[in-house]
Amino acid sequence: MAILERNDAGSVAKLKMNAPDRLNALSDEMLAALQAEFDALRDDSTIRAVVLSGEGKAFCAGHDLKQMTAGRQSEDGGKAYFQDLFARCARMMLSIQSLPQPVIAQVHGIATAAGCQLVATCDLAVAAEGTRFGVNGVNIGLFCSTPMVALSRNIPRKQAFEMLTTGDFIPAKKAAELGLINRVVPELQLESETSALADQLAAKLGSAVKIGKQAFYQQLELPIEQAYAYAGEVMAQNMLHRDTEEGISAFIEKRPPDWHQ
């Protein structure tokens, strides 16, 4: 049984974390499997959107604490193992945002600690009613410092700090209000609603979405004047694409575009 399953539906890749007995924890094996799939998707021009979900009763419960405990048994108390673990996790998270395709988290049950980080890292997120989100490491004496990076870039800082310091869960409705997720749907409609969103994204011009996703994250890190200069150059380059010219012509002529990409 694969720890990560991939099933493509047309131009949508559906990845499912498949370790329900461990609440789909980000074990060494899960991190490696996710990294391998994201690396493969980077150059897969047939895929235009990605959905990430979890098998069982939870989306993802964060890092595998049993593995982390075992990692402490080395002579340095686990320092080298932990540094490597968090570096591998960061690389995997960064891979999601550097993919040309939008990645949608399909969330249910709980998303906690690095599992909440995974939701915050995905470009979009749809959650089932009853889903809970938390960065709860502080409850066991481990502040969720790496999950904090993604969380604090999704929601207001005081709300993020409260979650990080209290270890409390927030419900899906609150997560949507704060901007951690895009929408909340009935549990029985979670897969269909997420698939519909993925299909909508996949129907767009892939090259334009790729350009836009890269520009979206790049401009966020720039002062506003630099952001406008950068975005203007991106749009100018985008306008020179053959398929963009065709899309504009098709709109003016009120016909479907004949896109090549």
C-alpha positions as CSV (number, residue, x, y, z in Angstrom):
1,M,0.0,0.0,0.0
2,A,1.5,3.3,-1.1
3,I,1.9,6.0,1.6
4,L,0.9,8.6,-1.1
5,E,-1.6,7.7,-3.8
6,R,-1.9,9.6,-7.1
7,N,-4.9,9.4,-9.4
8,D,-5.2,11.8,-12.3
9,A,-8.6,12.9,-13.5
10,G,-8.0,14.6,-16.9
11,S,-5.7,17.5,-16.3
12,V,-6.1,17.3,-12.5
13,A,-3.6,15.3,-10.3
14,K,-5.2,14.0,-7.1
15,L,-2.7,13.2,-4.4
16,K,-4.0,11.4,-1.2
17,M,-1.9,10.9,1.9
18,N,-2.5,7.3,2.8
19,A,-1.3,6.7,6.4
20,P,-4.6,6.9,8.3
21,D,-3.3,4.9,11.2
22,R,-0.8,7.7,11.8
23,L,-3.3,10.5,10.9
24,N,-1.2,11.1,7.8
25,A,1.6,12.4,9.8
26,L,4.5,14.0,7.9
27,S,6.9,11.2,8.6
28,D,10.2,10.8,6.8
29,E,8.5,8.5,4.4
30,M,5.5,10.9,3.8
31,L,7.8,13.9,3.2
32,A,9.9,11.9,0.7
33,A,6.8,10.7,-1.1
34,L,5.3,14.2,-1.3
35,Q,8.6,15.7,-2.5
36,A,8.9,13.1,-5.2
37,E,5.4,13.8,-6.5
38,F,5.9,17.6,-6.5
39,D,9.2,17.2,-8.3
40,A,7.5,15.1,-10.9
41,L,4.5,17.5,-11.3
42,R,6.8,20.4,-11.9
43,D,7.6,19.2,-15.4
44,D,4.3,17.6,-16.2
45,S,2.6,19.9,-18.7
46,T,-0.5,17.7,-18.9
47,I,-1.5,18.6,-15.3
48,R,-3.0,22.0,-14.7
49,A,-4.2,21.7,-11.1
50,V,-3.4,19.5,-8.1
51,V,-5.6,18.4,-5.2
52,L,-4.0,17.2,-1.9
53,S,-6.2,15.2,0.5
54,G,-5.8,12.7,3.4
55,E,-7.2,9.2,3.9
56,G,-9.0,8.3,7.1
57,K,-10.4,10.6,9.8
58,A,-7.8,13.4,9.5
59,F,-6.2,15.5,6.8
60,C,-2.8,15.6,8.6
61,A,-1.7,15.7,12.2
62,G,1.7,17.2,11.6
63,H,5.1,15.7,12.1
64,D,5.5,12.1,13.3
65,L,6.3,12.5,17.0
66,K,7.4,8.8,17.4
67,Q,10.0,9.3,14.7
68,M,11.1,12.6,16.3
69,T,11.5,10.9,19.6
70,A,13.6,8.1,18.0
71,G,15.7,10.8,16.4
72,R,16.8,12.1,19.8
73,Q,18.8,8.9,20.5
74,S,21.9,10.0,18.6
75,E,25.0,11.3,20.3
76,D,24.1,14.9,19.6
77,G,20.7,14.5,21.1
78,G,19.0,14.6,17.7
79,K,20.2,18.0,16.6
80,A,21.5,16.9,13.2
81,Y,18.3,14.8,12.6
82,F,16.0,17.7,13.6
83,Q,17.8,20.2,11.5
84,D,17.6,17.9,8.5
85,L,14.0,17.0,9.2
86,F,12.9,20.7,9.2
87,A,15.0,21.5,6.2
88,R,13.3,18.6,4.2
89,C,9.9,19.8,5.4
90,A,10.6,23.4,4.3
91,R,11.9,22.2,0.9
92,M,8.6,20.2,0.4
93,M,6.5,23.2,1.4
94,L,8.4,25.6,-0.8
95,S,8.0,23.1,-3.7
96,I,4.2,23.5,-3.5
97,Q,4.4,27.3,-4.1
98,S,7.0,26.9,-6.8
99,L,4.9,24.5,-8.8
100,P,3.4,25.9,-12.0
101,Q,0.1,24.4,-11.1
102,P,-2.3,25.6,-8.4
103,V,-2.5,23.2,-5.4
104,I,-5.7,22.8,-3.5
105,A,-5.9,21.3,0.0
106,Q,-9.0,19.2,0.5
107,V,-9.2,19.2,4.3
108,H,-11.3,17.2,6.8
109,G,-11.0,16.1,10.4
110,I,-8.0,18.0,11.8
111,A,-5.1,19.8,10.3
112,T,-2.7,20.5,13.1
113,A,0.9,21.7,13.5
114,A,2.8,20.9,10.3
115,G,-0.6,19.7,8.9
116,C,-2.0,23.2,9.4
117,Q,1.2,24.5,7.8
118,L,0.5,22.3,4.8
119,V,-3.0,23.8,4.4
120,A,-1.5,27.3,4.8
121,T,1.1,26.6,2.2
122,C,-1.3,25.3,-0.5
123,D,-2.5,27.9,-2.9
124,L,-6.2,27.2,-2.1
125,A,-8.1,25.2,0.5
126,V,-11.5,23.7,0.8
127,A,-12.6,22.2,4.2
128,A,-15.5,20.1,5.3
129,E,-17.8,21.4,8.1
130,G,-16.5,20.2,11.4
131,T,-12.8,20.4,10.4
132,R,-10.5,21.9,13.1
133,F,-7.2,23.7,12.6
134,G,-4.4,24.3,15.1
135,V,-0.8,24.9,15.7
136,N,-0.7,23.0,19.0
137,G,2.9,22.2,19.6
138,V,3.1,24.6,22.5
139,N,0.8,22.2,24.4
140,I,3.7,19.7,24.5
141,G,6.5,22.3,24.9
142,L,7.4,22.6,21.2
143,F,6.5,26.0,19.7
144,C,5.3,25.6,16.1
145,S,8.0,27.8,14.7
146,T,8.1,26.4,11.2
147,P,4.3,26.2,10.8
148,M,4.3,29.8,12.0
149,V,6.0,30.9,8.8
150,A,3.1,29.8,6.6
151,L,0.3,30.6,9.1
152,S,1.5,34.2,9.7
153,R,1.5,34.7,5.9
154,N,-2.2,33.6,5.7
155,I,-4.0,35.2,8.6
156,P,-3.7,38.4,10.7
157,R,-0.7,38.4,13.1
158,K,-2.6,38.7,16.4
159,Q,-4.8,35.8,15.4
160,A,-1.8,33.7,14.4
161,F,0.0,34.6,17.6
162,E,-3.0,33.6,19.7
163,M,-3.2,30.2,17.9
164,L,0.5,29.6,18.4
165,T,0.6,30.5,22.1
166,T,-2.7,29.0,23.3
167,G,-2.5,25.8,21.2
168,D,-6.3,26.1,20.7
169,F,-8.1,24.8,17.7
170,I,-10.2,27.0,15.5
171,P,-13.3,25.6,13.6
172,A,-13.5,25.7,9.8
173,K,-15.9,28.7,9.8
174,K,-13.3,30.7,11.7
175,A,-10.5,29.5,9.5
176,A,-12.5,30.8,6.5
177,E,-13.2,34.1,8.1
178,L,-9.4,34.6,8.8
179,G,-8.4,33.6,5.3
180,L,-6.7,30.3,6.2
181,I,-9.1,28.5,3.8
182,N,-11.2,29.6,0.9
183,R,-14.5,27.9,1.7
184,V,-16.4,25.5,4.0
185,V,-18.7,22.8,2.5
186,P,-20.8,20.0,3.9
187,E,-18.6,16.9,4.5
188,L,-20.5,14.8,1.9
189,Q,-19.8,17.5,-0.7
190,L,-16.1,18.0,0.1
191,E,-14.7,15.9,-2.7
192,S,-17.1,17.1,-5.4
193,E,-16.7,20.8,-4.5
194,T,-12.9,20.6,-4.4
195,S,-12.9,18.7,-7.8
196,A,-15.2,21.4,-9.3
197,L,-12.8,24.1,-8.2
198,A,-9.8,22.1,-9.6
199,D,-11.6,21.6,-12.9
200,Q,-12.4,25.3,-13.1
201,L,-8.7,26.2,-12.6
202,A,-7.5,23.5,-15.0
203,A,-9.8,24.9,-17.8
204,K,-7.7,28.2,-17.8
205,L,-4.7,28.8,-20.0
206,G,-1.9,26.8,-18.3
207,S,0.9,29.2,-19.3
208,A,-1.0,32.2,-17.9
209,V,-1.7,30.5,-14.6
210,K,1.9,29.5,-14.3
211,I,3.1,33.1,-14.9
212,G,0.5,34.4,-12.5
213,K,1.2,32.0,-9.7
214,Q,4.9,32.8,-9.8
215,A,4.2,36.5,-10.0
216,F,1.7,36.4,-7.1
217,Y,4.2,35.0,-4.6
218,Q,7.1,37.1,-5.9
219,Q,5.3,40.5,-5.6
220,L,4.1,39.8,-2.1
221,E,7.7,40.1,-0.9
222,L,8.3,43.4,-2.6
223,P,7.6,47.0,-1.5
224,I,4.6,48.3,-3.4
225,E,6.5,50.4,-6.0
226,Q,8.8,47.5,-6.8
227,A,5.8,45.2,-6.9
228,Y,4.0,47.3,-9.5
229,A,7.2,47.5,-11.6
230,Y,7.7,43.8,-11.4
231,A,4.0,43.0,-12.2
232,G,4.0,45.4,-15.1
233,E,6.9,43.6,-16.7
234,V,5.3,40.3,-16.1
235,M,2.1,41.5,-17.8
236,A,4.0,42.9,-20.7
237,Q,5.8,39.5,-21.2
238,N,2.4,37.7,-20.9
239,M,0.9,39.9,-23.6
240,L,3.5,38.7,-26.0
241,H,2.4,35.1,-25.8
242,R,0.6,33.7,-28.8
243,D,-2.1,32.1,-26.7
244,T,-2.8,35.3,-24.9
245,E,-3.2,37.1,-28.2
246,E,-5.6,34.3,-29.3
247,G,-7.6,34.6,-26.0
248,I,-8.1,38.3,-26.4
249,S,-9.1,37.9,-30.1
250,A,-11.5,35.1,-29.2
251,F,-13.1,37.3,-26.5
252,I,-13.6,40.2,-28.9
253,E,-14.9,37.9,-31.6
254,K,-17.2,36.1,-29.1
255,R,-15.9,32.6,-29.8
256,P,-14.0,30.0,-27.8
257,P,-10.2,30.4,-27.8
258,D,-8.0,28.0,-29.8
259,W,-5.2,27.7,-27.3
260,H,-2.2,25.6,-28.0
261,Q,-1.0,25.2,-24.3
